Amino acid sequence: MPMYEFLCGSCEKDFETIVSSAQAAERVECPECGSKKVHKKLSLFAKSTSGAAAAAPISSGYSAGGGGCGGMCSCH
C-alpha cells in the first residue's frame, strides 16, 4: 500500500499515512485535530544506493548550449 503525505487545512499539521487506494485518501483524518479537511501533498520518490554509483553525478546527456534544443543540434 502506498504512503501519502497530507497537510491539514484546519491545524496546518503535516502528516503521513498509509492509504489503501486513491479513493480511500478522501476519508483521511488529521491525527492532530481529527479534521477531514486534509490536502494530499505532492511527494518525491527517493531511492537509496551505495557504492560508486551513489557518488556518481547525474547527467541528462545534454550540453549547456543555447536555444531550445539544449545545444544538441547544428543550428548554433
Biopython code that builds the backbone (N, CA, C, O; Angstrom):
import numpy as np
from Bio.PDB.StructureBuilder import StructureBuilder

atoms = [
    (1, "MET", "N", (0.833, -1.186, 0.000)),
    (1, "MET", "CA", (0.000, 0.000, 0.000)),
    (1, "MET", "C", (0.878, 1.250, 0.000)),
    (1, "MET", "O", (1.915, 1.287, 0.662)),
    (2, "PRO", "N", (0.464, 2.255, -0.733)),
    (2, "PRO", "CA", (1.276, 3.481, -0.797)),
    (2, "PRO", "C", (1.107, 4.354, 0.444)),
    (2, "PRO", "O", (0.063, 4.348, 1.096)),
    (3, "MET", "N", (2.159, 5.097, 0.747)),
    (3, "MET", "CA", (2.115, 6.071, 1.827)),
    (3, "MET", "C", (1.970, 7.449, 1.195)),
    (3, "MET", "O", (2.676, 7.781, 0.243)),
    (4, "TYR", "N", (1.067, 8.235, 1.719)),
    (4, "TYR", "CA", (0.823, 9.573, 1.208)),
    (4, "TYR", "C", (1.145, 10.605, 2.285)),
    (4, "TYR", "O", (1.041, 10.330, 3.480)),
    (5, "GLU", "N", (1.538, 11.797, 1.838)),
    (5, "GLU", "CA", (1.754, 12.932, 2.729)),
    (5, "GLU", "C", (0.549, 13.855, 2.612)),
    (5, "GLU", "O", (0.031, 14.083, 1.519)),
    (6, "PHE", "N", (0.111, 14.380, 3.746)),
    (6, "PHE", "CA", (-1.042, 15.264, 3.785)),
    (6, "PHE", "C", (-0.721, 16.523, 4.577)),
    (6, "PHE", "O", (0.207, 16.549, 5.385)),
    (7, "LEU", "N", (-1.510, 17.569, 4.329)),
    (7, "LEU", "CA", (-1.463, 18.802, 5.094)),
    (7, "LEU", "C", (-2.883, 19.072, 5.564)),
    (7, "LEU", "O", (-3.817, 19.086, 4.762)),
    (8, "CYS", "N", (-3.047, 19.286, 6.872)),
    (8, "CYS", "CA", (-4.365, 19.574, 7.426)),
    (8, "CYS", "C", (-4.730, 21.028, 7.135)),
    (8, "CYS", "O", (-3.942, 21.936, 7.399)),
    (9, "GLY", "N", (-5.918, 21.242, 6.596)),
    (9, "GLY", "CA", (-6.390, 22.580, 6.304)),
    (9, "GLY", "C", (-6.866, 23.324, 7.537)),
    (9, "GLY", "O", (-7.051, 24.540, 7.492)),
    (10, "SER", "N", (-7.067, 22.610, 8.640)),
    (10, "SER", "CA", (-7.532, 23.251, 9.870)),
    (10, "SER", "C", (-6.376, 23.662, 10.777)),
    (10, "SER", "O", (-6.254, 24.833, 11.137)),
    (11, "CYS", "N", (-5.522, 22.697, 11.149)),
    (11, "CYS", "CA", (-4.432, 22.994, 12.091)),
    (11, "CYS", "C", (-3.076, 23.139, 11.399)),
    (11, "CYS", "O", (-2.078, 23.433, 12.056)),
    (12, "GLU", "N", (-3.030, 22.937, 10.074)),
    (12, "GLU", "CA", (-1.820, 23.066, 9.248)),
    (12, "GLU", "C", (-0.707, 22.091, 9.636)),
    (12, "GLU", "O", (0.468, 22.378, 9.410)),
    (13, "LYS", "N", (-1.057, 20.961, 10.207)),
    (13, "LYS", "CA", (-0.096, 19.920, 10.576)),
    (13, "LYS", "C", (0.196, 19.056, 9.352)),
    (13, "LYS", "O", (-0.723, 18.646, 8.643)),
    (14, "ASP", "N", (1.502, 18.774, 9.100)),
    (14, "ASP", "CA", (1.914, 17.822, 8.064)),
    (14, "ASP", "C", (1.916, 16.437, 8.680)),
    (14, "ASP", "O", (2.351, 16.264, 9.818)),
    (15, "PHE", "N", (1.426, 15.435, 7.929)),
    (15, "PHE", "CA", (1.472, 14.064, 8.422)),
    (15, "PHE", "C", (1.487, 13.099, 7.251)),
    (15, "PHE", "O", (1.131, 13.454, 6.128)),
    (16, "GLU", "N", (1.905, 11.873, 7.534)),
    (16, "GLU", "CA", (1.937, 10.803, 6.539)),
    (16, "GLU", "C", (1.033, 9.684, 7.011)),
    (16, "GLU", "O", (0.890, 9.456, 8.212)),
    (17, "THR", "N", (0.426, 8.990, 6.072)),
    (17, "THR", "CA", (-0.378, 7.824, 6.415)),
    (17, "THR", "C", (-0.404, 6.858, 5.239)),
    (17, "THR", "O", (-0.280, 7.259, 4.082)),
    (18, "ILE", "N", (-0.566, 5.595, 5.554)),
    (18, "ILE", "CA", (-0.694, 4.562, 4.522)),
    (18, "ILE", "C", (-2.162, 4.503, 4.128)),
    (18, "ILE", "O", (-3.044, 4.401, 4.981)),
    (19, "VAL", "N", (-2.413, 4.569, 2.821)),
    (19, "VAL", "CA", (-3.781, 4.586, 2.297)),
    (19, "VAL", "C", (-3.917, 3.446, 1.304)),
    (19, "VAL", "O", (-3.050, 3.245, 0.454)),
    (20, "SER", "N", (-5.018, 2.696, 1.416)),
    (20, "SER", "CA", (-5.194, 1.515, 0.574)),
    (20, "SER", "C", (-5.435, 1.851, -0.894)),
    (20, "SER", "O", (-5.079, 1.056, -1.764)),
    (21, "SER", "N", (-6.024, 2.996, -1.191)),
    (21, "SER", "CA", (-6.257, 3.395, -2.581)),
    (21, "SER", "C", (-6.445, 4.904, -2.640)),
    (21, "SER", "O", (-6.605, 5.565, -1.614)),
    (22, "ALA", "N", (-6.424, 5.440, -3.860)),
    (22, "ALA", "CA", (-6.593, 6.883, -4.026)),
    (22, "ALA", "C", (-7.965, 7.332, -3.533)),
    (22, "ALA", "O", (-8.097, 8.436, -3.004)),
    (23, "GLN", "N", (-8.991, 6.492, -3.697)),
    (23, "GLN", "CA", (-10.324, 6.840, -3.238)),
    (23, "GLN", "C", (-10.392, 6.883, -1.706)),
    (23, "GLN", "O", (-11.127, 7.692, -1.139)),
    (24, "ALA", "N", (-9.631, 6.018, -1.044)),
    (24, "ALA", "CA", (-9.622, 5.982, 0.420)),
    (24, "ALA", "C", (-8.964, 7.232, 0.992)),
    (24, "ALA", "O", (-9.206, 7.574, 2.150)),
    (25, "ALA", "N", (-8.132, 7.925, 0.204)),
    (25, "ALA", "CA", (-7.475, 9.146, 0.666)),
    (25, "ALA", "C", (-8.500, 10.223, 0.994)),
    (25, "ALA", "O", (-8.211, 11.131, 1.772)),
    (26, "GLU", "N", (-9.683, 10.137, 0.418)),
    (26, "GLU", "CA", (-10.740, 11.108, 0.705)),
    (26, "GLU", "C", (-11.286, 10.966, 2.118)),
    (26, "GLU", "O", (-11.936, 11.882, 2.621)),
    (27, "ARG", "N", (-11.030, 9.822, 2.774)),
    (27, "ARG", "CA", (-11.551, 9.569, 4.122)),
    (27, "ARG", "C", (-10.495, 9.768, 5.204)),
    (27, "ARG", "O", (-10.728, 9.412, 6.358)),
    (28, "VAL", "N", (-9.338, 10.330, 4.856)),
    (28, "VAL", "CA", (-8.250, 10.515, 5.809)),
    (28, "VAL", "C", (-8.586, 11.644, 6.772)),
    (28, "VAL", "O", (-9.116, 12.681, 6.374)),
    (29, "GLU", "N", (-8.269, 11.426, 8.046)),
    (29, "GLU", "CA", (-8.463, 12.449, 9.074)),
    (29, "GLU", "C", (-7.112, 12.870, 9.631)),
    (29, "GLU", "O", (-6.185, 12.062, 9.690)),
    (30, "CYS", "N", (-6.995, 14.117, 10.036)),
    (30, "CYS", "CA", (-5.783, 14.628, 10.660)),
    (30, "CYS", "C", (-5.607, 13.960, 12.026)),
    (30, "CYS", "O", (-6.538, 13.971, 12.832)),
    (31, "PRO", "N", (-4.437, 13.380, 12.305)),
    (31, "PRO", "CA", (-4.225, 12.741, 13.607)),
    (31, "PRO", "C", (-4.115, 13.750, 14.756)),
    (31, "PRO", "O", (-4.252, 13.381, 15.922)),
    (32, "GLU", "N", (-3.871, 15.005, 14.429)),
    (32, "GLU", "CA", (-3.712, 16.043, 15.454)),
    (32, "GLU", "C", (-5.065, 16.582, 15.929)),
    (32, "GLU", "O", (-5.331, 16.635, 17.129)),
    (33, "CYS", "N", (-5.927, 16.984, 14.968)),
    (33, "CYS", "CA", (-7.190, 17.631, 15.350)),
    (33, "CYS", "C", (-8.436, 16.860, 14.917)),
    (33, "CYS", "O", (-9.546, 17.216, 15.312)),
    (34, "GLY", "N", (-8.266, 15.800, 14.101)),
    (34, "GLY", "CA", (-9.402, 15.000, 13.661)),
    (34, "GLY", "C", (-10.159, 15.565, 12.472)),
    (34, "GLY", "O", (-11.175, 14.997, 12.071)),
    (35, "SER", "N", (-9.696, 16.662, 11.900)),
    (35, "SER", "CA", (-10.365, 17.278, 10.763)),
    (35, "SER", "C", (-10.247, 16.406, 9.515)),
    (35, "SER", "O", (-9.235, 15.739, 9.298)),
    (36, "LYS", "N", (-11.299, 16.425, 8.701)),
    (36, "LYS", "CA", (-11.255, 15.736, 7.412)),
    (36, "LYS", "C", (-10.899, 16.703, 6.292)),
    (36, "LYS", "O", (-10.920, 16.334, 5.118)),
    (37, "LYS", "N", (-10.573, 17.935, 6.653)),
    (37, "LYS", "CA", (-10.183, 18.957, 5.682)),
    (37, "LYS", "C", (-8.673, 18.845, 5.444)),
    (37, "LYS", "O", (-7.899, 19.709, 5.856)),
    (38, "VAL", "N", (-8.275, 17.757, 4.768)),
    (38, "VAL", "CA", (-6.858, 17.488, 4.518)),
    (38, "VAL", "C", (-6.589, 17.537, 3.018)),
    (38, "VAL", "O", (-7.472, 17.265, 2.205)),
    (39, "HIS", "N", (-5.358, 17.887, 2.670)),
    (39, "HIS", "CA", (-4.949, 18.003, 1.275)),
    (39, "HIS", "C", (-3.746, 17.106, 1.049)),
    (39, "HIS", "O", (-2.759, 17.171, 1.782)),
    (40, "LYS", "N", (-3.842, 16.268, 0.023)),
    (40, "LYS", "CA", (-2.718, 15.387, -0.315)),
    (40, "LYS", "C", (-1.606, 16.222, -0.922)),
    (40, "LYS", "O", (-1.842, 17.024, -1.825)),
    (41, "LYS", "N", (-0.385, 16.029, -0.419)),
    (41, "LYS", "CA", (0.776, 16.774, -0.908)),
    (41, "LYS", "C", (1.465, 15.986, -2.015)),
    (41, "LYS", "O", (1.339, 14.764, -2.094)),
    (42, "LEU", "N", (2.183, 16.690, -2.855)),
    (42, "LEU", "CA", (2.986, 16.061, -3.887)),
    (42, "LEU", "C", (4.242, 15.505, -3.231)),
    (42, "LEU", "O", (4.974, 16.244, -2.574)),
    (43, "SER", "N", (4.495, 14.227, -3.398)),
    (43, "SER", "CA", (5.650, 13.586, -2.784)),
    (43, "SER", "C", (6.697, 13.272, -3.828)),
    (43, "SER", "O", (6.376, 13.046, -4.995)),
    (44, "LEU", "N", (7.939, 13.258, -3.413)),
    (44, "LEU", "CA", (9.039, 12.902, -4.293)),
    (44, "LEU", "C", (9.507, 11.497, -3.981)),
    (44, "LEU", "O", (9.483, 11.069, -2.826)),
    (45, "PHE", "N", (9.927, 10.788, -4.995)),
    (45, "PHE", "CA", (10.423, 9.432, -4.837)),
    (45, "PHE", "C", (11.910, 9.486, -4.533)),
    (45, "PHE", "O", (12.649, 10.223, -5.186)),
    (46, "ALA", "N", (12.349, 8.728, -3.569)),
    (46, "ALA", "CA", (13.769, 8.666, -3.228)),
    (46, "ALA", "C", (14.227, 7.225, -3.238)),
    (46, "ALA", "O", (13.489, 6.332, -2.821)),
    (47, "LYS", "N", (15.432, 6.992, -3.710)),
    (47, "LYS", "CA", (15.990, 5.650, -3.741)),
    (47, "LYS", "C", (17.360, 5.701, -3.105)),
    (47, "LYS", "O", (18.164, 6.582, -3.410)),
    (48, "SER", "N", (17.620, 4.771, -2.234)),
    (48, "SER", "CA", (18.903, 4.713, -1.556)),
    (48, "SER", "C", (19.813, 3.731, -2.291)),
    (48, "SER", "O", (19.421, 2.600, -2.578)),
    (49, "THR", "N", (21.028, 4.177, -2.590)),
    (49, "THR", "CA", (22.006, 3.304, -3.218)),
    (49, "THR", "C", (23.317, 3.425, -2.459)),
    (49, "THR", "O", (23.495, 4.334, -1.649)),
    (50, "SER", "N", (24.226, 2.507, -2.724)),
    (50, "SER", "CA", (25.529, 2.579, -2.078)),
    (50, "SER", "C", (26.605, 2.286, -3.114)),
    (50, "SER", "O", (26.317, 1.780, -4.198)),
    (51, "GLY", "N", (27.833, 2.604, -2.774)),
    (51, "GLY", "CA", (28.950, 2.309, -3.659)),
    (51, "GLY", "C", (29.248, 3.445, -4.613)),
    (51, "GLY", "O", (28.807, 4.576, -4.406)),
    (52, "ALA", "N", (30.006, 3.136, -5.670)),
    (52, "ALA", "CA", (30.462, 4.145, -6.622)),
    (52, "ALA", "C", (29.305, 4.783, -7.378)),
    (52, "ALA", "O", (29.367, 5.965, -7.718)),
    (53, "ALA", "N", (28.256, 4.022, -7.643)),
    (53, "ALA", "CA", (27.120, 4.572, -8.384)),
    (53, "ALA", "C", (26.434, 5.681, -7.601)),
    (53, "ALA", "O", (25.911, 6.626, -8.193)),
    (54, "ALA", "N", (26.432, 5.575, -6.275)),
    (54, "ALA", "CA", (25.792, 6.596, -5.453)),
    (54, "ALA", "C", (26.563, 7.907, -5.498)),
    (54, "ALA", "O", (25.966, 8.973, -5.348)),
    (55, "ALA", "N", (27.868, 7.854, -5.700)),
    (55, "ALA", "CA", (28.686, 9.062, -5.713)),
    (55, "ALA", "C", (28.780, 9.696, -7.098)),
    (55, "ALA", "O", (29.238, 10.831, -7.228)),
    (56, "ALA", "N", (28.351, 8.975, -8.132)),
    (56, "ALA", "CA", (28.455, 9.485, -9.495)),
    (56, "ALA", "C", (27.435, 10.585, -9.732)),
    (56, "ALA", "O", (26.291, 10.454, -9.298)),
    (57, "PRO", "N", (27.815, 11.675, -10.410)),
    (57, "PRO", "CA", (26.859, 12.738, -10.701)),
    (57, "PRO", "C", (25.828, 12.279, -11.718)),
    (57, "PRO", "O", (26.107, 11.417, -12.552)),
    (58, "ILE", "N", (24.652, 12.850, -11.648)),
    (58, "ILE", "CA", (23.584, 12.528, -12.587)),
    (58, "ILE", "C", (23.690, 13.482, -13.771)),
    (58, "ILE", "O", (23.790, 14.695, -13.584)),
    (59, "SER", "N", (23.669, 12.946, -14.979)),
    (59, "SER", "CA", (23.789, 13.761, -16.175)),
    (59, "SER", "C", (22.611, 13.481, -17.085)),
    (59, "SER", "O", (22.201, 12.331, -17.245)),
    (60, "SER", "N", (22.066, 14.528, -17.681)),
    (60, "SER", "CA", (20.943, 14.360, -18.593)),
    (60, "SER", "C", (21.393, 14.018, -20.002)),
    (60, "SER", "O", (20.578, 13.612, -20.831)),
    (61, "GLY", "N", (22.670, 14.175, -20.283)),
    (61, "GLY", "CA", (23.164, 13.886, -21.620)),
    (61, "GLY", "C", (23.129, 15.080, -22.551)),
    (61, "GLY", "O", (23.599, 14.988, -23.685)),
    (62, "TYR", "N", (22.583, 16.196, -22.100)),
    (62, "TYR", "CA", (22.511, 17.397, -22.915)),
    (62, "TYR", "C", (23.586, 18.374, -22.484)),
    (62, "TYR", "O", (23.933, 18.470, -21.306)),
    (63, "SER", "N", (24.109, 19.099, -23.468)),
    (63, "SER", "CA", (25.110, 20.112, -23.144)),
    (63, "SER", "C", (24.420, 21.397, -22.713)),
    (63, "SER", "O", (23.202, 21.520, -22.836)),
    (64, "ALA", "N", (25.175, 22.332, -22.221)),
    (64, "ALA", "CA", (24.619, 23.593, -21.743)),
    (64, "ALA", "C", (24.541, 24.619, -22.854)),
    (64, "ALA", "O", (24.540, 25.819, -22.578)),
    (65, "GLY", "N", (24.476, 24.186, -24.095)),
    (65, "GLY", "CA", (24.403, 25.102, -25.223)),
    (65, "GLY", "C", (23.116, 25.887, -25.231)),
    (65, "GLY", "O", (22.179, 25.556, -24.505)),
    (66, "GLY", "N", (23.057, 26.938, -26.055)),
    (66, "GLY", "CA", (21.895, 27.813, -26.076)),
    (66, "GLY", "C", (20.760, 27.265, -26.907)),
    (66, "GLY", "O", (20.895, 26.246, -27.585)),
    (67, "GLY", "N", (19.637, 27.961, -26.841)),
    (67, "GLY", "CA", (18.480, 27.588, -27.642)),
    (67, "GLY", "C", (17.635, 26.521, -26.995)),
    (67, "GLY", "O", (18.041, 25.909, -26.006)),
    (68, "GLY", "N", (16.470, 26.296, -27.544)),
    (68, "GLY", "CA", (15.539, 25.323, -27.009)),
    (68, "GLY", "C", (15.957, 23.885, -27.232)),
    (68, "GLY", "O", (15.377, 22.975, -26.641)),
    (69, "CYS", "N", (16.971, 23.659, -28.089)),
    (69, "CYS", "CA", (17.382, 22.296, -28.372)),
    (69, "CYS", "C", (18.405, 21.799, -27.364)),
    (69, "CYS", "O", (18.789, 20.631, -27.419)),
    (70, "GLY", "N", (18.862, 22.646, -26.445)),
    (70, "GLY", "CA", (19.846, 22.228, -25.458)),
    (70, "GLY", "C", (21.232, 22.096, -26.054)),
    (70, "GLY", "O", (22.101, 21.476, -25.441)),
    (71, "GLY", "N", (21.468, 22.657, -27.227)),
    (71, "GLY", "CA", (22.791, 22.586, -27.849)),
    (71, "GLY", "C", (23.040, 21.296, -28.586)),
    (71, "GLY", "O", (24.176, 21.015, -28.968)),
    (72, "MET", "N", (21.991, 20.488, -28.800)),
    (72, "MET", "CA", (22.160, 19.181, -29.430)),
    (72, "MET", "C", (21.974, 19.204, -30.948)),
    (72, "MET", "O", (22.037, 18.152, -31.583)),
    (73, "CYS", "N", (21.746, 20.380, -31.543)),
    (73, "CYS", "CA", (21.580, 20.437, -32.986)),
    (73, "CYS", "C", (22.706, 21.272, -33.598)),
    (73, "CYS", "O", (23.571, 21.780, -32.884)),
    (74, "SER", "N", (22.685, 21.404, -34.899)),
    (74, "SER", "CA", (23.741, 22.161, -35.585)),
    (74, "SER", "C", (23.295, 23.591, -35.889)),
    (74, "SER", "O", (23.900, 24.243, -36.740)),
    (75, "CYS", "N", (22.270, 24.092, -35.228)),
    (75, "CYS", "CA", (21.762, 25.428, -35.527)),
    (75, "CYS", "C", (22.548, 26.532, -34.832)),
    (75, "CYS", "O", (22.206, 27.701, -35.012)),
    (76, "HIS", "N", (23.571, 26.234, -34.057)),
    (76, "HIS", "CA", (24.324, 27.243, -33.301)),
    (76, "HIS", "C", (25.623, 27.584, -33.975)),
    (76, "HIS", "O", (26.380, 28.415, -33.474)),
]
sb = StructureBuilder()
sb.init_structure("model")
sb.init_model(0)
sb.init_chain("A")
sb.init_seg("    ")
for serial, (resi, resn, name, xyz) in enumerate(atoms, 1):
    if name == "N":
        sb.init_residue(resn, " ", resi, " ")
    sb.init_atom(name, np.array(xyz, "f"), 0.0, 1.0, " ", f" {name:<3s}", serial, name[0])
structure = sb.get_structure()
